[in-house]
Amino acid sequence: MIPVTDDISLAEHELEFHYVTSAGPGGQNVNKVATAAHLHFNAAASPSLPEDVKRRLRSAAGRRLTPEGVLVIKAQRYRSQERNRDDAVERLLSILRTAAVPPRQRRTTRPSQASVEQRLAEKRRRGTRKQSRSSLDGIDEEE
């Protein structure tokens, strides 16, 4: 079991890895050894995740989540397969921890009396400033 939060843990068998040749640094090693790790996690069918976390995961994962609900993470930062695998798992855990935090409830607030008066006073000042730019008695000076 891989701990995500205090309440959520993932089973190892839920993670599926595919290894491909990497595009990063490594010389001839890049062409010969499949070091890049593609992690597939079927979030929609996962029994480990509560429904509210699955819902928030849609926005937290962004385009990494397929329409079928599979989260795909591509890791090719390192030259070794093992380090790329660990990197992919860490990135998955980071996304899941983000999705596990419920959003804070918004409290409705009202502007203070002083801020309302300040805003209205600024509006009056701006209005008188613009009024003073207009011509006197409706007569244009260009005529």
Backbone bond lengths (Angstrom), bond angles and torsions (degrees), N, CA, C in turn:
res aa  C-N    CA-C-N  psi(-1)  N-CA   C-N-CA  omega(-1)  CA-C   N-CA-C  phi
1 M - - - 1.454 - - 1.523 109.71 -
2 I 1.333 114.77 137.33 1.466 121.74 178.76 1.520 107.25 -106.84
3 P 1.342 118.53 115.59 1.462 119.80 -178.95 1.532 111.50 -74.03
4 V 1.330 115.93 130.04 1.464 122.00 176.44 1.521 108.60 -100.13
5 T 1.318 115.92 -57.64 1.465 122.42 174.32 1.532 106.51 -132.17
6 D 1.317 116.76 -172.27 1.464 120.34 177.97 1.533 111.24 -64.07
7 D 1.341 116.54 -32.45 1.464 121.22 -175.93 1.528 113.73 -96.75
8 I 1.325 117.49 -24.33 1.471 121.50 -171.69 1.522 110.60 -114.18
9 S 1.327 115.79 132.09 1.465 122.69 174.03 1.522 108.50 -136.62
10 L 1.329 116.17 144.76 1.466 121.64 178.67 1.516 109.94 -104.93
11 A 1.310 115.82 142.69 1.459 120.69 175.06 1.530 108.22 -83.62
12 E 1.318 116.84 145.51 1.469 121.87 -178.84 1.524 111.92 -58.19
13 H 1.338 117.41 -36.46 1.461 120.41 -175.82 1.526 113.04 -70.53
14 E 1.357 118.09 -11.77 1.468 121.23 177.66 1.522 111.90 -76.75
15 L 1.323 117.38 -18.51 1.463 121.65 -179.24 1.521 109.33 -95.37
16 E 1.325 115.65 131.66 1.458 121.24 -179.75 1.525 107.76 -121.73
17 F 1.330 116.61 126.47 1.459 121.41 -178.56 1.515 110.87 -110.15
18 H 1.341 115.17 140.97 1.460 122.96 171.56 1.524 105.60 -126.80
19 Y 1.308 116.77 137.52 1.462 120.48 -178.57 1.521 109.67 -115.04
20 V 1.338 115.10 133.02 1.465 122.05 -179.99 1.516 108.91 -133.54
21 T 1.334 116.85 167.91 1.466 119.06 177.49 1.518 108.92 -70.11
22 S 1.308 115.58 140.85 1.454 122.59 -174.83 1.520 111.03 -87.22
23 A 1.323 116.17 159.42 1.461 121.45 177.43 1.521 111.04 -103.77
24 G 1.316 118.24 0.17 1.459 121.77 -175.18 1.514 113.11 -85.43
25 P 1.324 117.96 -162.76 1.463 122.14 -178.54 1.528 111.49 -70.29
26 G 1.318 116.60 159.13 1.452 119.47 176.64 1.513 114.61 148.65
27 G 1.317 117.42 -0.39 1.470 120.07 176.72 1.516 111.83 63.82
28 Q 1.330 116.71 -137.40 1.462 120.74 -178.85 1.524 111.90 -64.92
29 N 1.320 117.04 -26.16 1.454 121.69 179.66 1.532 110.83 -56.75
30 V 1.357 116.42 -35.37 1.455 121.48 -178.68 1.523 110.35 -62.10
31 N 1.328 116.90 -39.50 1.461 120.48 -176.58 1.521 112.79 -78.71
32 K 1.309 118.39 -21.22 1.461 120.97 -172.23 1.529 114.19 -102.68
33 V 1.321 117.85 -33.55 1.467 120.88 -170.33 1.529 110.00 -115.19
34 A 1.318 117.04 136.02 1.465 122.30 177.74 1.526 108.67 -81.26
35 T 1.338 116.71 93.12 1.463 120.14 -175.88 1.526 113.23 -101.42
36 A 1.320 118.66 -22.96 1.468 120.06 -179.19 1.523 109.60 -73.86
37 A 1.317 116.76 137.03 1.463 121.96 -178.23 1.523 110.08 -110.22
38 H 1.328 116.72 129.09 1.459 122.85 172.72 1.523 106.99 -109.19
39 L 1.314 115.38 115.75 1.460 121.47 -179.21 1.524 108.70 -97.79
40 H 1.326 116.98 126.42 1.461 122.84 176.49 1.528 107.65 -114.20
41 F 1.338 114.93 125.12 1.459 121.11 178.97 1.524 107.76 -129.55
42 N 1.311 117.20 114.38 1.461 121.81 -179.07 1.530 108.63 -80.27
43 A 1.323 115.31 90.23 1.466 121.24 -176.10 1.527 111.41 -70.51
44 A 1.335 116.92 -34.67 1.462 119.97 -177.48 1.527 111.24 -65.14
45 A 1.327 117.28 -34.74 1.465 120.39 -177.27 1.527 113.08 -100.47
46 S 1.321 117.61 5.90 1.459 120.75 -176.21 1.533 111.27 -74.19
47 P 1.334 117.48 124.85 1.466 119.43 176.70 1.530 112.16 -77.82
48 S 1.322 117.20 -10.66 1.465 121.05 -176.32 1.522 113.19 -81.07
49 L 1.339 116.92 -22.06 1.463 120.16 -174.72 1.520 111.57 -100.25
50 P 1.335 117.97 131.57 1.463 120.68 173.69 1.535 110.41 -67.83
51 E 1.317 116.94 159.81 1.465 121.57 -176.57 1.529 112.64 -61.41
52 D 1.341 118.42 -39.53 1.459 119.85 -178.85 1.530 111.45 -66.31
53 V 1.331 117.40 -33.91 1.465 120.94 177.47 1.530 109.56 -69.29
54 K 1.327 117.16 -39.32 1.467 120.82 177.24 1.521 110.78 -61.25
55 R 1.336 116.55 -39.91 1.464 121.11 179.02 1.527 110.97 -64.29
56 R 1.331 116.76 -45.73 1.469 120.26 -179.36 1.518 111.74 -71.22
57 L 1.339 116.58 -24.46 1.464 121.20 179.33 1.521 111.37 -64.91
58 R 1.332 117.22 -29.70 1.468 120.35 179.18 1.526 111.41 -58.05
59 S 1.321 116.65 -41.89 1.462 118.69 -179.88 1.525 111.61 -83.61
60 A 1.328 117.73 -32.67 1.467 120.58 -178.53 1.521 111.41 -69.79
61 A 1.327 117.57 -36.07 1.468 120.87 -176.99 1.521 111.79 -82.85
62 G 1.305 117.77 -27.31 1.459 120.86 179.05 1.523 111.81 65.82
63 R 1.325 116.90 -133.55 1.468 121.03 -175.02 1.533 112.36 -78.73
64 R 1.331 117.62 -3.85 1.469 119.92 175.84 1.519 111.90 -74.34
65 L 1.329 116.66 -12.66 1.457 121.87 179.49 1.527 108.85 -97.46
66 T 1.324 116.89 121.86 1.458 121.00 -179.74 1.523 109.84 -75.30
67 P 1.337 118.15 164.41 1.474 120.11 177.50 1.533 113.24 -60.08
68 E 1.334 117.11 -24.00 1.463 120.32 178.75 1.527 111.95 -80.79
69 G 1.330 118.17 -6.96 1.459 121.43 179.05 1.516 113.93 93.36
70 V 1.342 117.30 18.62 1.471 121.36 178.36 1.521 108.34 -97.63
71 L 1.316 115.91 125.85 1.460 122.12 178.36 1.522 108.40 -89.97
72 V 1.345 116.91 123.51 1.465 122.30 -177.71 1.524 108.24 -115.83
73 I 1.334 115.86 123.45 1.468 121.59 177.72 1.513 107.65 -121.40
74 K 1.346 115.46 127.27 1.458 121.06 -179.75 1.523 108.46 -107.22
75 A 1.334 116.56 121.64 1.466 121.54 -178.57 1.525 108.83 -121.14
76 Q 1.337 116.20 118.91 1.460 120.84 177.19 1.523 110.79 -143.37
77 R 1.318 115.09 26.82 1.462 121.29 -177.72 1.528 112.43 -69.59
78 Y 1.321 117.20 -34.17 1.464 121.57 -174.15 1.521 111.71 -107.34
79 R 1.341 115.63 168.32 1.460 121.00 -177.78 1.519 112.94 -86.23
80 S 1.327 118.10 -15.15 1.460 119.31 -178.30 1.525 110.46 -108.88
81 Q 1.310 114.97 147.07 1.453 122.54 -179.22 1.525 111.35 -62.39
82 E 1.309 116.02 -40.66 1.465 120.98 -177.67 1.529 111.65 -64.13
83 R 1.333 116.29 -44.17 1.471 119.22 -179.63 1.526 110.95 -67.64
84 N 1.338 117.60 -37.02 1.466 120.64 176.81 1.527 110.75 -66.25
85 R 1.322 116.82 -36.68 1.470 121.02 177.18 1.527 109.87 -63.57
86 D 1.334 117.01 -47.04 1.468 121.05 179.01 1.525 111.10 -62.60
87 D 1.343 116.28 -38.44 1.460 121.48 179.07 1.532 110.11 -63.51
88 A 1.327 116.86 -42.84 1.465 120.75 179.54 1.528 110.97 -63.48
89 V 1.332 117.17 -41.92 1.469 121.07 179.68 1.529 109.93 -65.17
90 E 1.334 117.18 -42.23 1.467 120.32 178.89 1.522 111.23 -62.46
91 R 1.322 116.99 -40.80 1.468 120.42 179.14 1.526 111.09 -67.11
92 L 1.332 116.92 -37.03 1.460 120.68 175.75 1.528 110.25 -62.61
93 L 1.328 116.50 -46.46 1.468 120.54 -179.83 1.522 111.06 -62.45
94 S 1.324 117.02 -37.87 1.459 121.04 178.77 1.530 110.79 -62.80
95 I 1.325 117.06 -43.98 1.465 121.14 178.88 1.522 110.46 -65.35
96 L 1.327 116.99 -42.41 1.464 120.40 -179.47 1.527 111.67 -66.98
97 R 1.330 116.97 -37.16 1.478 119.64 177.77 1.522 110.68 -65.91
98 T 1.323 116.70 -37.12 1.465 120.58 176.56 1.525 110.40 -62.87
99 A 1.334 115.98 -44.49 1.472 120.80 -178.82 1.528 111.75 -71.04
100 A 1.322 118.36 -24.69 1.465 121.33 -177.39 1.523 112.87 -75.21
101 V 1.337 117.35 -18.66 1.467 120.64 -178.86 1.525 109.18 -83.55
102 P 1.332 118.64 116.65 1.463 120.09 179.65 1.531 110.59 -69.43
103 P 1.332 117.62 145.94 1.468 119.15 179.94 1.525 110.78 -68.40
104 R 1.304 115.59 149.56 1.463 120.07 178.88 1.519 110.14 -71.68
105 Q 1.327 115.98 142.15 1.456 120.50 177.88 1.522 109.20 -71.69
106 R 1.332 116.51 133.16 1.456 120.09 179.24 1.523 109.20 -82.48
107 R 1.319 114.86 131.59 1.455 120.35 176.97 1.515 108.41 -98.51
108 T 1.297 117.29 129.98 1.457 119.42 179.21 1.529 108.65 -72.97
109 T 1.308 115.46 135.08 1.458 120.87 -179.42 1.523 109.17 -129.52
110 R 1.317 114.97 161.97 1.461 120.41 176.39 1.512 108.20 -119.56
111 P 1.333 117.26 147.92 1.467 119.02 176.85 1.525 110.11 -66.23
112 S 1.318 114.97 148.46 1.467 118.83 -179.70 1.531 109.61 -70.84
113 Q 1.327 115.71 159.59 1.465 121.42 -179.45 1.531 110.30 -60.70
114 A 1.331 116.19 -39.68 1.469 120.10 -179.51 1.526 111.06 -64.44
115 S 1.344 117.46 -40.59 1.463 119.28 -178.87 1.529 111.00 -69.48
116 V 1.333 117.51 -34.18 1.470 120.65 176.53 1.521 109.84 -64.71
117 E 1.333 116.34 -46.69 1.469 120.04 179.90 1.521 111.26 -63.44
118 Q 1.321 116.87 -38.91 1.461 121.31 178.81 1.534 110.80 -63.27
119 R 1.327 116.38 -42.22 1.463 120.52 179.75 1.528 110.53 -65.26
120 L 1.322 117.42 -43.15 1.463 121.01 -179.36 1.525 111.03 -67.73
121 A 1.338 117.05 -37.40 1.468 120.30 178.04 1.527 110.08 -64.88
122 E 1.323 117.18 -39.86 1.472 120.61 178.36 1.524 110.59 -65.69
123 K 1.332 116.71 -38.30 1.465 120.29 177.05 1.533 110.63 -62.98
124 R 1.337 116.61 -40.46 1.477 119.83 178.87 1.522 110.77 -65.59
125 R 1.346 115.75 -42.43 1.474 119.54 178.63 1.525 111.24 -61.51
126 R 1.341 115.86 -44.00 1.460 120.01 -179.73 1.528 110.49 -64.41
127 G 1.340 116.71 -38.91 1.463 121.24 179.27 1.520 111.91 -64.64
128 T 1.346 116.34 -43.93 1.477 118.42 179.74 1.525 110.49 -68.78
129 R 1.305 118.64 -33.74 1.468 122.05 177.37 1.532 110.05 -62.98
130 K 1.330 116.30 -44.35 1.464 119.97 179.67 1.528 110.11 -70.82
131 Q 1.322 117.21 -35.10 1.464 121.50 179.14 1.523 110.50 -64.01
132 S 1.330 116.38 -37.02 1.474 119.86 -178.59 1.527 111.86 -71.05
133 R 1.309 118.18 -18.81 1.463 121.03 178.13 1.525 112.16 -77.67
134 S 1.319 117.13 -21.51 1.473 119.48 -177.58 1.513 109.58 -73.54
135 S 1.342 114.31 163.39 1.490 118.89 -177.56 1.525 109.99 -72.47
136 L 1.302 116.46 158.78 1.465 122.32 -179.00 1.502 110.04 -81.80
137 D 1.332 116.95 135.41 1.459 124.18 176.46 1.533 112.95 54.95
138 G 1.306 117.73 25.22 1.471 120.45 177.44 1.499 114.29 74.13
139 I 1.341 119.21 11.53 1.474 122.99 -179.40 1.520 108.14 -99.49
140 D 1.335 116.38 123.91 1.453 120.21 176.74 1.512 109.98 -78.18
141 E 1.285 118.66 142.52 1.456 122.70 -179.54 1.517 111.42 -78.00
142 E 1.350 118.63 -14.86 1.460 120.94 -177.37 1.525 111.64 -81.76
143 E 1.355 120.05 -16.06 1.449 121.80 -176.46 1.490 112.85 -70.79
